[in-house]
């Protein structure tokens, strides 16, 4: 994959996420994709922060979209190479302080295989 293709996947990711379009978001992921998030670790400690597969991702993000109807990400920086995209963005939720977030998408054959979220 080229860096340009991977950047386009990142832009599609933000579009889907900000529209809370779960099916569009999931379509970007491999069937066995893994995701790590500190928020996941806090809300579902039994996962140790990891989920695997589209159904687990669906459950996690549906819960987030239902709980946080104003959740929105503002892109501040995207850096891509042939197999990953490093994304920096600001997490906005009405009534909460903004949160700076970094996330890495590992991509193979146009599908996200692994995503890792970092924030304070």
Secondary structure, 3 states (H helix, E strand, C coil): CCHHHHHHHHHHHHHHHHCCCHHHHHCCEEEEEEEECHHHHHHCHHHCCEEECHHHHHHHHHHHHHHCCCCEEEEEEEEECCCEEEEEEEEECCCCCCEEEEEEEEEECCEEEEEEEEEC
